[in-house]
Amino acid sequence: MPLDSEKFDNILPNRNTKTACFVGLKDFVQSLEKHFFSKITVRDNSSNVHQINLVIELECNLTLFEMLLHSDKGNWGAFNQSRYSLDAEIEVLEEKNKVSIDVDEFSIILKDTNIVIDKIYNRSISNQLDSIFNELNKHQFQLTKGNSEVPYEIFVAVFEEDLLQSVQLDVPKTKKTQNYSSFWALYFDSEEDAVIYDLKKSRIIYEDLYMLNQ
């Protein structure tokens, strides 16, 4: 069955961000603009001066299909040619600022959908960003219901614990799955609630969420 969107929204992180201000910000933004052909917004989600937690937003004038096509060719993101590494960019910023820096959220606003990538452990986004785009490319047909409907939002990633909590089962609040290749949440105009996409089985889950724990 679809996931109750109101219950699911309650487990998504709330961001109390402020304007980012750190050494190397201009160069960092320019590098993102160069490799992603996007308007870049960078904000800071940290609560103390000893760390910087970045919330990065890319606004790109491409559709999902166009983005994946250019990404696969190495013209967008340039992962295939190893010309861009968000992890390396973060390391440079840490060296310049002498504080811990990480990405809490990385979102891409496209012409037909928004992709929101949430941090699951330290450096998870910067370490696995290229893998996430590979998964998007691999599952593009299924994510769009056979190219018949593009979800207006794709949330990466959702955990089994989060799903079970959303139906009020007593489960630990821990994120045991340490990758982005299990479950994603999809929001379609044709669906009243969010639905879950199972990447391992390459299908949208419509049956009872209790079955996830079997």
N, C-alpha and C positions, 0 to 999 in steps of 0.2 A: 504494500500500500504506500501511497505517497507519505512523505514525512511532514508532520504538522509544522508549517513554516513559522508560526509564532513560537512554538516550543523550541524549534531549532535556532531561531534568532537569538534566544536567550543564552545559548552556549557559545555564540560568536563573540570574539573579544571586542570590548569597547575601547576606542582609541581617544585618549585625551592628549592630542598632539599639539605641538607648538612649532613655530617657525624654526627650521634647522639653521644652525649657525656654528660652523666649525672650519678649521683650516683645510683647504682643498675642496671645498664645496663646489665652487665654480667649475673647476676642472672635472670633478666627478659628474656633474650635471651635463657638461659638454660631451663627455665620453658616452653617457647614456643616449644623449640626443643623436650623436654620430652613428651609433651602432643599431639603434632602434627606430630612427626616423620619427621621433615622437616629441611632443611637448612634455617636459618633465617637471613634476612637483615633488620636492623632498621635504618631509616634515620629521620632527623628532618626537618620539613617544617615551623618552626616558624620564625618570623621576628624580635623578640625582646627577651630580657633575662628574661622576666617575665612569659613566657609560653613555653611549649614544645609541638609541634604538630607532632605526630609520623606518619610515613609512614612505614608500616610493610609489608614485603614480605616473604611468605612461599614458598619454592621450594620443592615440594613433589613428590616422585617417585611412584605415584599412578594414576590410571585413575579416572575419575569422578565417575563411578560406584563403583570402589573399595573404594574410599574415603567415599562415602555415606554409603556403606555397613559397613565399620569399624566404622564410626560415629554413625550409628544406633545401633551397638552392644556396643558402649561405649568404643571402643578401640582407637579411634582417636578423639581428642578434649575432650573426657571424660565428656561431658556435662550431659549425662543421669545419671551418678553416682555422679554428683555435685563435681567432683574432680578438675575441672578447672573453674575459673571465671576471664575473662580478666578485668572486672570491679574491682575486688578485687586487681588484680595485679597493676592496674593504681592507686588505692588509696594508696597502699604501696609506689609506686614511688613518689607520691605527698608528702607524709609524709617525705620521705627521702630528697627530693629536695626543699621543701617549695615553689614550684611554681605550677601553673596550668598545668596539663598534659592531653592531649586528643589524640585520634587516628583520623587522617584526612583520612587515606586510609588503608585498609587491603586487600591485594591481595594474592591469592593462585595460584601458577603456578603448574599445574598438567601435566601428560604426554599427555593428549589429549585436555586440555582446560585451559584457565586462568579465574579466578573469581576475579572481582574487586569490592570491597565494598566501597562506598563513604560515608563520614560523612554527615548527614542531620541535625543534631543538636548536642549540647554538650552531649558527652558520648553516642551518638546513636549507634556507632559500638560496644563498650564494653557492653552496656546494652542489645543489641539485637542480638549479634553474634550467640547464640544458636538458637534463633528463625529463623534466616536466614538459618542455616543449616537444620532446620526442614522444611522450605519452599522448599529448594533444594531437600530434600528427597521426600517430598510430590508431587512435580511437575516434578520429574526426567523424567518420561515417556513423558510428553508433551514437556519439554525443549529440548529433544533429538528427536523430531518428531517421537515418537513411537519407540524409541531405534534404529532409522535408521540413524541418523546423530547427532553427538555431536557438539554443537557450539564451535568454537575455542576461543570465549570469551563470558563471561556472565557479564554484568555490572549491579550492584545492588546499588542504585535503580534509576529509572527515574521517573520524576514527570510530571503530566499533563501539568503544565506550561512550562516545558522544551520542551515537545513534540510540543505544539502549537507554541512556539517561533521558533522551527526548521523549521516550514512552514511559518514563518514570519507573524504570527498573533499578534495583539497588546494585550498582556496579561502582568499582573504584574510579575516581576521577584522575586517571593517569593515561598518558598517551603511549601505549606500548609499541605501536607500529612506527618504526623509525624511517619511513620513506613515504613518498607521495603516490604509491602505486596500489592502493587498496580501494578506498571509496572517495568519490567526489560528490558534491551536491550540485544539482542542476535546477534552474528555475526557468520554466517555460510559460509563455502566455496561455497556452492551452491547458495547463495544469493548475489547479487551485492551490496546491501546496508544492513545496520543494520535493524533488524525487532524488534518489540516490543512484549513482552509477558505479557498478562494480567493475573495476579495471581488470581484475584477475579473470573474471568470467565474461568480460566484454558485453555487459548487458545492463539495462536500467532495471532496478529492483522495484517491482510493483506489489510483490507479496508481503505478508506480514513481516515487520522488522524483527520480531522475535526469532525468525528463522536464521538471522545472522549469527546467532549464538549457538546454533546447533552444529 
